[in-house]
Amino acid sequence: MSPFQIPEFIKAPSVLVEEYGARQLSRLAASGELHRVRRGLYLRTELWSSLKPWEQYRVHIQAVHELAHTAPVFARQSAAQVMGLPLVRAPRPVETLCAAKNGGQSSNGVHRLPAIDGDPPPWQMYGLLVTQPHITARDMAVCLPLAQSLPAMDRLLSMRVLPGSPANVPLTFPVETIQLAISRLPYASQKRRALRVLAAGNGLSQSAGESLSRAIMLENGFPAAALQVPFHDKRGLVGYPDFVWDEYKVLGKFDGFEKYSVQRYLKGRTPAQVVVAEKVREDRLRALGYSVVRWVWDDLADPRRLPALLHEAGLPSR
């Protein structure tokens, strides 16, 4: 997946300064023609409105970088956004590291966090400084609930190299490396939270939606599922269901809809052909004696919906 291309900011002085000037840019922002991203940095309002929430957040990160006197080190969810660790929703404040032990002054949409003694130096990715991936996932595990921190930990544990990673450094992070990073946290409560997310992590998870689903399952006391287990019948390989509860003869599938719209999933087929293939696959799985339950992003937005679907399929919970 190619990184999001940051649109060029309109600013003064710029190529527009002769036409507008700095005051004119402010007046255009007041009239609604321009959107003020950050002091002195603007985008056309029409362009800004067309961006998805996570793209707008990435633009905010870039604006903080461009206005800083010294290149900031982005941390937590801001670092995750830059490097491509999955987030389930767009955050609000931009998060950066500060040398002070108690963090720095947080203001104007920037949250300044204390650095941890002994942490490795930041990486440069896409022209920005970010905490290394295992530090980023650890710090998210400390400050976010399981539903928001597990997707990043799962992606880290998949041992797949993040696009844009620098050269000549370790590019994957085994469990032992993450545990060592957790051991540097200053408080026992922080270590417990981070270790809980690490213990729940599973590198077989294929998407943020699957990770979020598993977090909801864990928090509601459902039995642990096996992930991506191959199923065969007399015709050969049927597929790899996202979640398998063999004891209860239940299979689960999170449907993020990318397979119906993104070319790398369509593989030359039409969306209708993909839907038919999914139906045939489900029929073959049911013929093996399993019930199949499916859910989508909207089902994850309501924390009661996925547990209800799993109960209906016959799964118990504590």
WOQUI-V27923 format. One record per backbone hydrogen bond with DSSP energy under -1.0 kcal/mol. CO is the residue of the C=O (numbers start at 1). NH is the residue of the N-H. If there is no record, write none. Layout:
[[CO/NH] [CO/NH]]
This chain:
[[10/42] [14/17] [16/20] [21/25] [22/26] [23/27] [24/28] [25/29] [26/30] [27/31] [28/33] [28/34] [33/45] [35/43] [38/41] [41/37] [41/38] [42/10] [43/35] [44/48] [45/49] [48/51] [52/56] [53/57] [54/58] [55/59] [56/60] [57/61] [58/62] [59/63] [60/64] [61/65] [62/66] [63/67] [73/97] [74/131] [75/78] [75/79] [76/80] [77/81] [78/82] [79/83] [80/84] [80/85] [94/111] [95/75] [96/113] [98/115] [100/103] [107/110] [109/94] [110/107] [111/96] [113/98] [116/119] [123/130] [125/128] [128/125] [129/74] [130/123] [132/136] [133/137] [134/138] [135/139] [136/140] [137/141] [138/142] [139/143] [140/144] [145/148] [145/149] [146/150] [149/153] [150/154] [151/155] [152/156] [153/157] [156/159] [162/165] [174/178] [175/179] [176/180] [177/181] [178/182] [179/183] [182/185] [187/191] [188/192] [189/193] [190/194] [191/195] [192/196] [193/197] [194/198] [195/199] [196/200] [197/201] [202/205] [207/211] [208/212] [209/213] [210/214] [211/215] [212/216] [213/217] [214/218] [215/219] [216/220] [217/222] [218/221] [221/318] [226/244] [231/238] [231/239] [233/236] [236/233] [239/231] [243/252] [244/226] [245/250] [249/291] [250/245] [251/293] [252/243] [253/295] [257/260] [258/261] [258/262] [262/265] [262/266] [263/267] [266/269] [270/274] [271/275] [272/276] [273/277] [274/278] [275/279] [276/280] [277/281] [278/282] [279/283] [280/284] [281/285] [282/286] [283/287] [285/290] [286/289] [291/251] [293/253] [295/255] [297/301] [302/305] [304/308] [305/309] [306/310] [307/311] [308/312] [309/313] [310/315] [311/314]]
